[in-house]
Amino acid sequence: MTMHLAHPALTTLGKRKGKQKFASSEQKRKLQLLQQDWERKQQEWLKMSNPALVNKKSTPSRKLPNLSVPADRSTKHIPSVDTGIKGAVNVKQPMQYTGDKIIGIGTMHKSNAVPIFNDEAAKDISKMRR
């Protein structure tokens, strides 16, 4: 039996990173400011997403738009145009070959339908194998 190596994501030992080193104190200060700003924004988002924490006086009132008919529109109902056809529309008739050149349809391979023009072609198709 052979020993297989597992992907690092499947380890149970964890992935602890060492202490972060900065090139300068200016970079460290910028990172700390960014982290503080991020935590502040997370707290704001939590307050806004939780309705129990939202102060109702500070939220803006939402006005619904006016959904009434505009004053310049005089008709409330526009009738449909009469086409002269009553009831259901007629169904299209199925297409049908009415010529005399094709004498039938043969199956060449699997379900590949081919037209047969004469008796010789019909015999050739029937003798064909895969």
C-alpha positions in Angstrom: 0.0 0.0 0.0 1.3 3.4 -0.9 1.1 6.6 1.1 -0.7 9.5 -0.6 -0.1 13.1 -0.1 -3.1 15.2 0.8 -3.8 18.7 -0.4 -2.7 21.4 2.1 -6.3 22.6 2.5 -7.2 19.2 4.0 -4.7 19.4 6.9 -5.8 19.5 10.5 -2.7 21.3 11.8 -3.9 24.7 10.9 -2.1 27.5 9.0 -0.9 30.0 11.5 1.1 32.8 10.0 4.1 34.3 11.8 4.3 37.9 12.9 3.9 40.4 10.1 7.0 42.5 9.3 6.7 45.9 7.9 9.3 47.7 5.7 8.7 50.9 7.6 6.7 52.4 10.5 4.7 54.4 7.9 3.3 51.2 6.4 2.4 49.8 9.8 0.6 53.0 10.7 -1.4 53.0 7.3 -2.4 49.3 7.9 -3.6 50.1 11.4 -5.7 53.0 10.1 -7.2 50.9 7.4 -8.1 48.2 9.9 -9.7 50.7 12.2 -11.7 52.2 9.3 -12.8 48.7 8.2 -14.0 47.8 11.7 -15.9 51.1 11.9 -17.6 50.4 8.6 -18.5 46.9 9.7 -20.1 48.3 12.9 -22.1 50.9 10.8 -23.3 48.1 8.5 -24.4 45.9 11.4 -26.4 48.8 12.8 -28.1 49.5 9.5 -28.8 45.8 8.8 -30.4 45.1 12.2 -33.8 46.9 12.4 -33.7 46.7 16.2 -30.6 48.9 16.3 -31.7 51.4 13.8 -32.8 54.8 15.2 -36.1 55.6 13.4 -35.5 59.3 13.6 -32.3 59.1 11.7 -33.7 57.1 8.8 -35.1 59.1 5.8 -38.8 58.7 5.1 -39.5 56.8 1.9 -42.1 58.4 -0.3 -44.2 56.3 -2.6 -44.4 57.5 -6.2 -47.7 58.9 -7.4 -49.4 56.1 -9.3 -52.5 57.9 -10.5 -53.4 58.6 -14.1 -51.7 61.7 -15.5 -53.9 64.8 -16.0 -53.2 64.9 -19.8 -54.6 61.4 -20.4 -58.3 61.7 -21.0 -59.2 58.1 -21.8 -59.0 55.4 -19.1 -59.5 52.5 -21.5 -58.3 52.0 -25.0 -60.2 49.4 -27.0 -58.4 46.7 -29.0 -58.3 47.0 -32.8 -60.9 44.7 -34.5 -59.1 42.5 -37.0 -62.3 40.8 -38.3 -61.3 37.4 -37.1 -63.6 35.8 -34.6 -62.6 33.0 -32.3 -59.4 30.9 -32.4 -56.9 31.4 -35.2 -56.7 28.7 -37.9 -54.0 26.0 -37.5 -51.3 25.8 -40.2 -51.8 22.7 -42.4 -49.0 20.2 -42.3 -46.6 20.3 -45.3 -46.9 17.5 -47.8 -44.8 16.6 -50.8 -46.8 16.6 -54.0 -44.1 16.1 -56.6 -43.2 13.0 -58.6 -39.4 12.9 -58.4 -39.0 11.3 -54.9 -40.6 7.9 -54.5 -39.9 7.4 -50.8 -37.7 8.0 -47.8 -35.1 5.5 -46.7 -33.0 5.2 -43.5 -29.3 5.0 -44.3 -27.6 4.9 -40.9 -29.3 5.0 -37.5 -32.1 7.6 -38.0 -30.6 9.4 -41.0 -33.5 9.8 -43.4 -32.5 10.1 -47.1 -34.7 10.7 -50.1 -35.1 7.8 -52.6 -35.4 8.9 -56.3 -35.5 5.5 -58.1 -35.7 1.8 -57.5 -31.9 1.4 -57.9 -31.2 3.8 -55.1 -33.7 2.0 -52.9 -31.9 -1.4 -53.5 -28.5 0.2 -52.9 -29.6 1.6 -49.5 -31.2 -1.7 -48.4 -27.9 -3.5 -49.2 -25.7 -1.1 -47.3 -24.2 -2.0 -43.9 -22.7 0.2 -41.3 
